[in-house]
């Protein structure tokens, strides 16, 4: 099966997000939302992105409005919120569905990977995290409640960029 980086997805501000540019890098893909109790995780995601960017790592935010309509904004509103509220500099894709019949092909590949508790399949909530390795394989999956700077996430990122 082709890697998760072989799929096409649009960028938040239009055009292609060009996932192929991340070949050779580690990528933490996170479905994000601006009006969620977990939204403050943006701050930790940005710190993680900044901490490891020079070592070949990026966070990739995927806005999703499937969980209680918690990402209702336009692309411009999402970009402004993330920048102004959390200083987000990591790349963001267009809004995408992560579950159901309209599940984006990126997530069709990601959800096959189990987290530490053995969960596979549907994304459970906003801010579920998937770590993709330099070769495009899914290395780890973390629950929405796992903070971006939790020891297990940092350890997995460290290993992926080593």
N, C-alpha and C positions, 0 to 999 in steps of 0.2 A: 504494500500500500504506500502511495506517495506520502511525503511528510506533511505535517500541518502547514508548513510554509509554502506548499504548492498551491494552495487555494487562493482565489481572488476575493478581495473584500475592499470596499471603498474606504477612503480616508474621511475623517470627520468633516473636513472643510472642502470635500470634493476631490475628484480624481481617485487614483488607486492608492491604497495603503502600501502596495508593493511589498508583500511579506517576504519575497525572495531576497530583499536587501538585508534580512536578518540571518541569512545562512552564515554559519560560522560564529554566531552569537547565541547567547542564552536569552530567552524571552519569557517573561512572566505575563501570561495572558489573563486578564481579569475583567469579568463583566461588571461594569460600574453603573451607578445611579446617583443622581444629585439630591434626591429627597428620601434617603433611606437612613435608618438608624446607624448603619455601618459606613455612611458617607465619610466620616472623619478618617477612614482608612486611606483616603487620598493622600493625606499628609505622610503617612508611613510609606506608601507606594512611591511617592516622590523622593523621599529620603533614600529608599532602597535603590531607586533608579540612579540618583546622583552618586551614591556610594560606589556602585559597581559599573557605571557607564564606561569608564576608561578601561575596564577589564573585559569589555565585550558583552555587556548585558544591557537589556532595556526592559522596561515595563511597557505593555501594550494594553491600553484601556479600550474596552468594547462596550459602549453604552447600550443598555438593554432596558426596555420598558415593560417587560413581561411580569414583573413582580409588583403587584398592586399599583401599577402605573407610576412608579417612583422615578422614572426618567422621561417626563413628558415634554421636555424642551426641544426646541429646534437645534440644529447643529451649532448655530451661532450662540444660542443661549447656553448650551452645554460647554462650549469652548470658553466663553466668558466666565461662567461660574467656576470652572476648574482652575482657570488662570488667576482670577481675582481672589477667590476664596482660599485656594490651596497652593497656588504658585506652580501648578502642574506644567512640566515641560516635556514629559514623556508623550509619545505619539498616541493618538486616539483614532479609532476607526469610526465608520458610520454606525448608526444604531443597527443592531442585529438581534434576531431572535436566537436564543440559546437552547430552547426546548420546543417540542411539538412539531407539527407538520412543516412549519416554516423555519425550522432550525437551520441556521447557517452552516454550510459545509465545513467551516473551520471547527465549529462546535460538534459536528457529527463525528469528527476525528478525535477531538479532545475528550468527550464524555465516555469513550471506551476505556479510558485509563482509570484505575481505582485509586482512591485516596488511602491513607494509612489505615483507616477503619474498614476498608474493603468496598466502599461505596463506588459504584459505577453508574452510568446512565445519567438521567436528567440532572441538570444544575439545580441545586437546592434553593439558592437565593442569590441576591446581588453580592458581589465581591468574592465569588468562588475563584480560586487561583489555580492555573495550570502552568507548570514550568516546562518549557521546551528547550531541549539541549542544542548544542551547536550543530548537530547532525539532523535536526528537525524532529527528533523523536520526543515523545512526551515522557518526561523524567519523574514528575511528581504532580500530585493534585492535593490542594488544601481547601478545607471547608471555608465557607464565608466568614465564620467567626474567628478563624485563625488570623491574627494580626500580621500585616506584611513584614514586620520586623521580629516576629516570633523566632525563637531559636531554631525550630525545624525548617522554617523558610530560609533563614539566613544560611544555615548549614547546607541546604540543597543548592542555593545560589552559589555559595563558595565552591562547592564541588563542581558545579556546572561551568564555572569560569576558570577553574584551576588549569 
